[in-house]
Amino acid sequence: MLYGLLPEIIATLKQFSPDIDVNLKDISSYQQIDALKSGEIDIGFGRFAHQDPWIQQILLRHERYVVALPKSHPLANVRKQRLIDLANNRLILYHQTHLPVSSTVTIETATQANDKLSTSRVNRAATHEAASSEPITEPLLHLFAQYGISPFMTTTVSDLQVALGLVAAGEGITLVPASLQTVRTEQISYQRLVHENVTSPIYLHTLEDFVHPKIPDLLTAIYHVYEQRGITYRQQNFVSQA
Protein backbone atom coordinates (compact mmCIF):
# COMPACT_ATOMS: atom_id res chain seq x y z
CA MET A 1 0.00 0.00 0.00
CA LEU A 2 2.87 2.37 0.77
CA TYR A 3 4.12 2.06 -2.82
CA GLY A 4 0.67 3.07 -4.05
CA LEU A 5 -1.59 5.97 -3.22
CA LEU A 6 -1.68 5.63 0.57
CA PRO A 7 0.95 8.34 1.26
CA GLU A 8 -0.97 10.76 -0.97
CA ILE A 9 -4.25 9.80 0.72
CA ILE A 10 -2.80 10.39 4.20
CA ALA A 11 -1.43 13.78 3.13
CA THR A 12 -4.84 14.72 1.72
CA LEU A 13 -6.58 13.56 4.91
CA LYS A 14 -4.32 15.81 6.99
CA GLN A 15 -5.23 18.74 4.75
CA PHE A 16 -8.94 18.06 5.28
CA SER A 17 -8.51 17.37 9.04
CA PRO A 18 -5.40 19.19 10.33
CA ASP A 19 -6.06 18.00 13.89
CA ILE A 20 -5.95 14.29 13.04
CA ASP A 21 -3.20 12.06 14.42
CA VAL A 22 -2.26 9.20 12.06
CA ASN A 23 -0.12 6.24 13.11
CA LEU A 24 0.64 3.63 10.46
CA LYS A 25 1.33 -0.04 11.25
CA ASP A 26 2.66 -2.51 8.68
CA ILE A 27 0.75 -5.74 9.35
CA SER A 28 -0.71 -8.36 7.05
CA SER A 29 -4.33 -8.46 5.99
CA TYR A 30 -4.87 -11.51 8.21
CA GLN A 31 -3.30 -9.86 11.26
CA GLN A 32 -5.41 -6.75 10.81
CA ILE A 33 -8.55 -8.58 11.93
CA ASP A 34 -7.16 -9.33 15.41
CA ALA A 35 -5.67 -5.83 15.58
CA LEU A 36 -9.09 -4.30 14.90
CA LYS A 37 -10.75 -6.46 17.55
CA SER A 38 -8.12 -5.61 20.17
CA GLY A 39 -8.28 -1.87 19.45
CA GLU A 40 -4.68 -1.77 18.23
CA ILE A 41 -5.87 -0.18 14.98
CA ASP A 42 -9.06 1.66 13.99
CA ILE A 43 -9.02 0.77 10.30
CA GLY A 44 -7.10 -1.52 7.98
CA PHE A 45 -6.21 -1.50 4.29
CA GLY A 46 -5.95 -4.96 2.74
CA ARG A 47 -6.26 -6.94 -0.48
CA PHE A 48 -8.35 -9.82 0.86
CA ALA A 49 -12.04 -10.09 1.71
CA HIS A 50 -12.78 -11.38 5.19
CA GLN A 51 -15.79 -13.25 6.53
CA ASP A 52 -15.91 -12.21 10.18
CA PRO A 53 -19.06 -11.14 12.05
CA TRP A 54 -17.09 -8.53 14.02
CA ILE A 55 -15.67 -6.84 10.93
CA GLN A 56 -17.24 -4.80 8.15
CA GLN A 57 -15.44 -3.94 4.94
CA ILE A 58 -15.90 -1.96 1.76
CA LEU A 59 -14.22 -2.45 -1.61
CA LEU A 60 -12.35 0.69 -2.59
CA ARG A 61 -11.22 -0.33 -6.09
CA HIS A 62 -9.49 -2.95 -8.22
CA GLU A 63 -5.85 -2.44 -9.16
CA ARG A 64 -4.47 -4.10 -12.27
CA TYR A 65 -1.65 -6.61 -11.93
CA VAL A 66 1.47 -6.23 -14.06
CA VAL A 67 4.06 -8.90 -14.79
CA ALA A 68 7.56 -8.36 -13.40
CA LEU A 69 10.31 -9.93 -15.53
CA PRO A 70 14.12 -9.76 -15.44
CA LYS A 71 15.44 -7.21 -17.93
CA SER A 72 17.23 -10.08 -19.71
CA HIS A 73 14.05 -12.13 -20.18
CA PRO A 74 12.99 -12.81 -23.81
CA LEU A 75 9.55 -11.30 -23.07
CA ALA A 76 10.90 -8.26 -21.21
CA ASN A 77 9.96 -5.86 -24.01
CA VAL A 78 6.59 -7.35 -24.93
CA ARG A 79 4.09 -4.61 -24.09
CA LYS A 80 0.99 -6.78 -23.75
CA GLN A 81 1.53 -10.03 -21.89
CA ARG A 82 -0.70 -13.11 -21.72
CA LEU A 83 -0.69 -15.55 -18.83
CA ILE A 84 -0.43 -18.51 -21.20
CA ASP A 85 2.88 -17.14 -22.51
CA LEU A 86 4.23 -16.88 -18.95
CA ALA A 87 3.34 -20.44 -17.93
CA ASN A 88 6.75 -21.97 -18.72
CA ASN A 89 8.53 -19.65 -16.29
CA ARG A 90 9.20 -20.06 -12.58
CA LEU A 91 6.49 -18.05 -10.82
CA ILE A 92 7.55 -16.50 -7.52
CA LEU A 93 4.77 -16.49 -4.92
CA TYR A 94 4.84 -14.07 -2.00
CA HIS A 95 1.38 -13.69 -0.41
CA GLN A 96 1.17 -14.33 3.34
CA THR A 97 -2.64 -14.37 3.26
CA HIS A 98 -4.51 -16.80 1.02
CA LEU A 99 -7.97 -16.61 -0.48
CA PRO A 100 -10.86 -18.13 1.46
CA VAL A 101 -11.84 -21.52 0.06
CA SER A 102 -15.36 -20.33 -0.74
CA SER A 103 -14.06 -17.86 -3.32
CA THR A 104 -11.62 -20.13 -5.13
CA VAL A 105 -11.91 -22.00 -8.38
CA THR A 106 -10.63 -25.35 -9.52
CA ILE A 107 -8.39 -25.65 -12.54
CA GLU A 108 -10.08 -26.24 -15.86
CA THR A 109 -8.33 -27.37 -18.99
CA ALA A 110 -6.88 -24.45 -20.90
CA THR A 111 -8.97 -25.48 -23.91
CA GLN A 112 -12.13 -24.71 -21.95
CA ALA A 113 -10.78 -21.38 -20.76
CA ASN A 114 -9.71 -20.18 -24.19
CA ASP A 115 -10.66 -22.05 -27.35
CA LYS A 116 -8.10 -20.06 -29.34
CA LEU A 117 -5.08 -21.63 -27.61
CA SER A 118 -3.33 -24.30 -29.58
CA THR A 119 -3.47 -27.86 -28.24
CA SER A 120 0.29 -28.13 -27.89
CA ARG A 121 0.49 -25.00 -25.77
CA VAL A 122 -2.41 -26.17 -23.67
CA ASN A 123 -0.66 -29.43 -22.89
CA ARG A 124 2.43 -27.60 -21.65
CA ALA A 125 0.50 -25.10 -19.54
CA ALA A 126 -2.32 -27.06 -17.96
CA THR A 127 -1.11 -29.67 -15.51
CA HIS A 128 -4.51 -30.58 -14.10
CA GLU A 129 -7.69 -31.75 -15.74
CA ALA A 130 -11.13 -30.29 -15.17
CA ALA A 131 -11.89 -33.09 -12.74
CA SER A 132 -9.33 -31.72 -10.26
CA SER A 133 -11.15 -30.56 -7.13
CA GLU A 134 -8.31 -29.13 -5.05
CA PRO A 135 -9.19 -25.53 -4.13
CA ILE A 136 -6.58 -22.99 -5.18
CA THR A 137 -6.13 -20.45 -2.42
CA GLU A 138 -2.78 -18.89 -3.37
CA PRO A 139 -3.79 -15.59 -5.06
CA LEU A 140 -1.39 -15.67 -8.02
CA LEU A 141 -2.07 -19.33 -8.78
CA HIS A 142 -5.78 -18.52 -8.55
CA LEU A 143 -5.36 -15.89 -11.30
CA PHE A 144 -3.66 -18.39 -13.59
CA ALA A 145 -6.26 -21.04 -12.78
CA GLN A 146 -9.07 -18.78 -13.97
CA TYR A 147 -7.60 -19.30 -17.45
CA GLY A 148 -6.98 -23.00 -16.97
CA ILE A 149 -3.23 -22.52 -16.57
CA SER A 150 -0.81 -23.91 -14.01
CA PRO A 151 2.74 -22.45 -14.01
CA PHE A 152 5.54 -24.91 -14.80
CA MET A 153 7.42 -24.16 -11.53
CA THR A 154 6.83 -22.04 -8.44
CA THR A 155 8.95 -20.71 -5.59
CA THR A 156 7.39 -19.33 -2.41
CA VAL A 157 9.11 -16.52 -0.49
CA SER A 158 8.29 -14.53 2.64
CA ASP A 159 7.20 -11.23 1.11
CA LEU A 160 6.91 -9.15 -2.03
CA GLN A 161 10.30 -7.43 -1.64
CA VAL A 162 12.06 -10.80 -1.62
CA ALA A 163 10.06 -11.85 -4.68
CA LEU A 164 11.16 -8.75 -6.59
CA GLY A 165 14.75 -9.35 -5.48
CA LEU A 166 14.62 -12.82 -7.04
CA VAL A 167 13.12 -11.41 -10.24
CA ALA A 168 15.94 -8.84 -10.37
CA ALA A 169 18.42 -11.69 -9.99
CA GLY A 170 16.88 -13.54 -12.94
CA GLU A 171 15.41 -16.35 -10.80
CA GLY A 172 11.86 -16.11 -12.11
CA ILE A 173 8.90 -13.82 -12.72
CA THR A 174 5.98 -12.64 -10.63
CA LEU A 175 2.81 -10.57 -10.79
CA VAL A 176 2.49 -7.42 -8.69
CA PRO A 177 -0.09 -4.62 -8.37
CA ALA A 178 0.66 -1.81 -10.82
CA SER A 179 1.68 0.56 -8.01
CA LEU A 180 4.84 -1.56 -7.51
CA GLN A 181 6.21 -0.99 -11.01
CA THR A 182 8.61 1.74 -9.82
CA VAL A 183 10.64 -0.75 -7.75
CA ARG A 184 14.05 -1.99 -9.02
CA THR A 185 13.45 -0.66 -12.52
CA GLU A 186 17.16 -1.00 -13.34
CA GLN A 187 16.86 -4.81 -13.21
CA ILE A 188 13.13 -5.44 -13.70
CA SER A 189 10.83 -4.86 -16.67
CA TYR A 190 7.15 -4.35 -15.79
CA GLN A 191 4.66 -5.05 -18.55
CA ARG A 192 0.88 -4.83 -18.76
CA LEU A 193 -1.30 -7.93 -18.88
CA VAL A 194 -3.99 -8.11 -21.56
CA HIS A 195 -6.45 -9.74 -19.12
CA GLU A 196 -8.65 -6.99 -17.68
CA ASN A 197 -9.91 -9.15 -14.81
CA VAL A 198 -6.44 -9.97 -13.46
CA THR A 199 -6.66 -7.46 -10.65
CA SER A 200 -5.89 -7.03 -6.97
CA PRO A 201 -8.81 -5.65 -4.92
CA ILE A 202 -8.22 -3.04 -2.21
CA TYR A 203 -10.49 -3.26 0.84
CA LEU A 204 -10.98 -1.03 3.85
CA HIS A 205 -11.83 -2.86 7.10
CA THR A 206 -13.17 -1.64 10.44
CA LEU A 207 -15.24 -2.96 13.33
CA GLU A 208 -18.86 -3.88 12.74
CA ASP A 209 -20.15 -2.12 15.87
CA PHE A 210 -17.92 0.99 15.95
CA VAL A 211 -16.93 3.36 13.16
CA HIS A 212 -14.29 5.89 14.17
CA PRO A 213 -15.63 9.46 13.71
CA LYS A 214 -12.73 10.36 11.40
CA ILE A 215 -13.35 7.51 8.95
CA PRO A 216 -15.77 9.58 6.80
CA ASP A 217 -12.95 12.14 6.41
CA LEU A 218 -10.61 9.32 5.35
CA LEU A 219 -13.07 8.12 2.72
CA THR A 220 -13.44 11.70 1.44
CA ALA A 221 -9.66 11.91 1.09
CA ILE A 222 -9.49 8.53 -0.69
CA TYR A 223 -12.16 9.44 -3.23
CA HIS A 224 -10.64 12.89 -3.76
CA VAL A 225 -7.30 11.27 -4.69
CA TYR A 226 -9.06 8.78 -6.96
CA GLU A 227 -10.83 11.59 -8.79
CA GLN A 228 -7.58 13.56 -9.14
CA ARG A 229 -5.91 10.45 -10.63
CA GLY A 230 -8.86 9.51 -12.87
CA ILE A 231 -9.34 6.18 -11.08
CA THR A 232 -12.69 4.42 -11.44
CA TYR A 233 -14.44 3.69 -8.14
CA ARG A 234 -17.88 3.29 -6.61
CA GLN A 235 -18.38 5.47 -3.56
CA GLN A 236 -19.31 3.56 -0.40
CA ASN A 237 -19.64 4.23 3.32
CA PHE A 238 -19.44 2.18 6.49
CA VAL A 239 -22.62 1.67 8.47
CA SER A 240 -22.35 2.62 12.13
CA GLN A 241 -24.11 0.25 14.52
CA ALA A 242 -23.30 2.25 17.64
TADA-V424363 format. One record per residue. N is the residue number from 1. RES is the residue in three letters. PHI is phi in whole degrees, -180 to 180 (* if undefined). Layout:
# TADA-V424363
n:N res:RES phi:PHI
n:N res:RES phi:PHI
This chain:
# TADA-V424363
n:1 res:MET phi:*
n:2 res:LEU phi:-71
n:3 res:TYR phi:-84
n:4 res:GLY phi:-98
n:5 res:LEU phi:-94
n:6 res:LEU phi:-59
n:7 res:PRO phi:-58
n:8 res:GLU phi:-67
n:9 res:ILE phi:-65
n:10 res:ILE phi:-64
n:11 res:ALA phi:-63
n:12 res:THR phi:-67
n:13 res:LEU phi:-59
n:14 res:LYS phi:-68
n:15 res:GLN phi:-70
n:16 res:PHE phi:-72
n:17 res:SER phi:-132
n:18 res:PRO phi:-60
n:19 res:ASP phi:-88
n:20 res:ILE phi:-77
n:21 res:ASP phi:-113
n:22 res:VAL phi:-110
n:23 res:ASN phi:-124
n:24 res:LEU phi:-97
n:25 res:LYS phi:-126
n:26 res:ASP phi:-95
n:27 res:ILE phi:-135
n:28 res:SER phi:-68
n:29 res:SER phi:-58
n:30 res:TYR phi:-66
n:31 res:GLN phi:-68
n:32 res:GLN phi:-61
n:33 res:ILE phi:-62
n:34 res:ASP phi:-66
n:35 res:ALA phi:-67
n:36 res:LEU phi:-67
n:37 res:LYS phi:-65
n:38 res:SER phi:-83
n:39 res:GLY phi:86
n:40 res:GLU phi:-65
n:41 res:ILE phi:-130
n:42 res:ASP phi:-98
n:43 res:ILE phi:-155
n:44 res:GLY phi:-133
n:45 res:PHE phi:-100
n:46 res:GLY phi:-152
n:47 res:ARG phi:-115
n:48 res:PHE phi:-133
n:49 res:ALA phi:-75
n:50 res:HIS phi:-124
n:51 res:GLN phi:-110
n:52 res:ASP phi:-140
n:53 res:PRO phi:-65
n:54 res:TRP phi:-91
n:55 res:ILE phi:-121
n:56 res:GLN phi:-117
n:57 res:GLN phi:-144
n:58 res:ILE phi:-129
n:59 res:LEU phi:-88
n:60 res:LEU phi:-80
n:61 res:ARG phi:-172
n:62 res:HIS phi:-109
n:63 res:GLU phi:-110
n:64 res:ARG phi:-67
n:65 res:TYR phi:-81
n:66 res:VAL phi:-124
n:67 res:VAL phi:-94
n:68 res:ALA phi:-105
n:69 res:LEU phi:-125
n:70 res:PRO phi:-60
n:71 res:LYS phi:-57
n:72 res:SER phi:-86
n:73 res:HIS phi:-69
n:74 res:PRO phi:-58
n:75 res:LEU phi:-98
n:76 res:ALA phi:-60
n:77 res:ASN phi:-108
n:78 res:VAL phi:-81
n:79 res:ARG phi:-75
n:80 res:LYS phi:-126
n:81 res:GLN phi:-98
n:82 res:ARG phi:-118
n:83 res:LEU phi:-60
n:84 res:ILE phi:-61
n:85 res:ASP phi:-78
n:86 res:LEU phi:-97
n:87 res:ALA phi:-65
n:88 res:ASN phi:-85
n:89 res:ASN phi:-98
n:90 res:ARG phi:-78
n:91 res:LEU phi:-95
n:92 res:ILE phi:-94
n:93 res:LEU phi:-101
n:94 res:TYR phi:-140
n:95 res:HIS phi:-70
n:96 res:GLN phi:-85
n:97 res:THR phi:-103
n:98 res:HIS phi:-109
n:99 res:LEU phi:-68
n:100 res:PRO phi:-64
n:101 res:VAL phi:-59
n:102 res:SER phi:-65
n:103 res:SER phi:-106
n:104 res:THR phi:-93
n:105 res:VAL phi:-122
n:106 res:THR phi:-99
n:107 res:ILE phi:-73
n:108 res:GLU phi:-99
n:109 res:THR phi:-73
n:110 res:ALA phi:-64
n:111 res:THR phi:-62
n:112 res:GLN phi:-67
n:113 res:ALA phi:-72
n:114 res:ASN phi:-154
n:115 res:ASP phi:-64
n:116 res:LYS phi:-83
n:117 res:LEU phi:-74
n:118 res:SER phi:-73
n:119 res:THR phi:-62
n:120 res:SER phi:-65
n:121 res:ARG phi:-71
n:122 res:VAL phi:-61
n:123 res:ASN phi:-63
n:124 res:ARG phi:-76
n:125 res:ALA phi:-89
n:126 res:ALA phi:-95
n:127 res:THR phi:-103
n:128 res:HIS phi:-126
n:129 res:GLU phi:-95
n:130 res:ALA phi:-60
n:131 res:ALA phi:-73
n:132 res:SER phi:-61
n:133 res:SER phi:-116
n:134 res:GLU phi:-69
n:135 res:PRO phi:-69
n:136 res:ILE phi:-105
n:137 res:THR phi:-104
n:138 res:GLU phi:-73
n:139 res:PRO phi:-57
n:140 res:LEU phi:-71
n:141 res:LEU phi:-64
n:142 res:HIS phi:-62
n:143 res:LEU phi:-64
n:144 res:PHE phi:-63
n:145 res:ALA phi:-64
n:146 res:GLN phi:-61
n:147 res:TYR phi:-107
n:148 res:GLY phi:70
n:149 res:ILE phi:-119
n:150 res:SER phi:-124
n:151 res:PRO phi:-57
n:152 res:PHE phi:-62
n:153 res:MET phi:-143
n:154 res:THR phi:-136
n:155 res:THR phi:-133
n:156 res:THR phi:-106
n:157 res:VAL phi:-124
n:158 res:SER phi:-77
n:159 res:ASP phi:-160
n:160 res:LEU phi:-66
n:161 res:GLN phi:-62
n:162 res:VAL phi:-66
n:163 res:ALA phi:-60
n:164 res:LEU phi:-68
n:165 res:GLY phi:-63
n:166 res:LEU phi:-68
n:167 res:VAL phi:-61
n:168 res:ALA phi:-60
n:169 res:ALA phi:-84
n:170 res:GLY phi:82
n:171 res:GLU phi:-92
n:172 res:GLY phi:158
n:173 res:ILE phi:-128
n:174 res:THR phi:-155
n:175 res:LEU phi:-113
n:176 res:VAL phi:-136
n:177 res:PRO phi:-58
n:178 res:ALA phi:-58
n:179 res:SER phi:-66
n:180 res:LEU phi:-90
n:181 res:GLN phi:-79
n:182 res:THR phi:-101
n:183 res:VAL phi:-93
n:184 res:ARG phi:54
n:185 res:THR phi:-68
n:186 res:GLU phi:-71
n:187 res:GLN phi:-111
n:188 res:ILE phi:-119
n:189 res:SER phi:-104
n:190 res:TYR phi:-106
n:191 res:GLN phi:-129
n:192 res:ARG phi:-75
n:193 res:LEU phi:-94
n:194 res:VAL phi:-74
n:195 res:HIS phi:-79
n:196 res:GLU phi:-72
n:197 res:ASN phi:-93
n:198 res:VAL phi:-88
n:199 res:THR phi:-132
n:200 res:SER phi:-116
n:201 res:PRO phi:-73
n:202 res:ILE phi:-121
n:203 res:TYR phi:-110
n:204 res:LEU phi:-117
n:205 res:HIS phi:-117
n:206 res:THR phi:-153
n:207 res:LEU phi:-71
n:208 res:GLU phi:-67
n:209 res:ASP phi:-103
n:210 res:PHE phi:-151
n:211 res:VAL phi:-112
n:212 res:HIS phi:-56
n:213 res:PRO phi:-61
n:214 res:LYS phi:-92
n:215 res:ILE phi:-63
n:216 res:PRO phi:-57
n:217 res:ASP phi:-65
n:218 res:LEU phi:-63
n:219 res:LEU phi:-63
n:220 res:THR phi:-60
n:221 res:ALA phi:-65
n:222 res:ILE phi:-60
n:223 res:TYR phi:-70
n:224 res:HIS phi:-64
n:225 res:VAL phi:-65
n:226 res:TYR phi:-60
n:227 res:GLU phi:-66
n:228 res:GLN phi:-64
n:229 res:ARG phi:-93
n:230 res:GLY phi:70
n:231 res:ILE phi:-91
n:232 res:THR phi:-75
n:233 res:TYR phi:-155
n:234 res:ARG phi:-119
n:235 res:GLN phi:-65
n:236 res:GLN phi:-138
n:237 res:ASN phi:-139
n:238 res:PHE phi:-77
n:239 res:VAL phi:-103
n:240 res:SER phi:-83
n:241 res:GLN phi:-98
n:242 res:ALA phi:-74
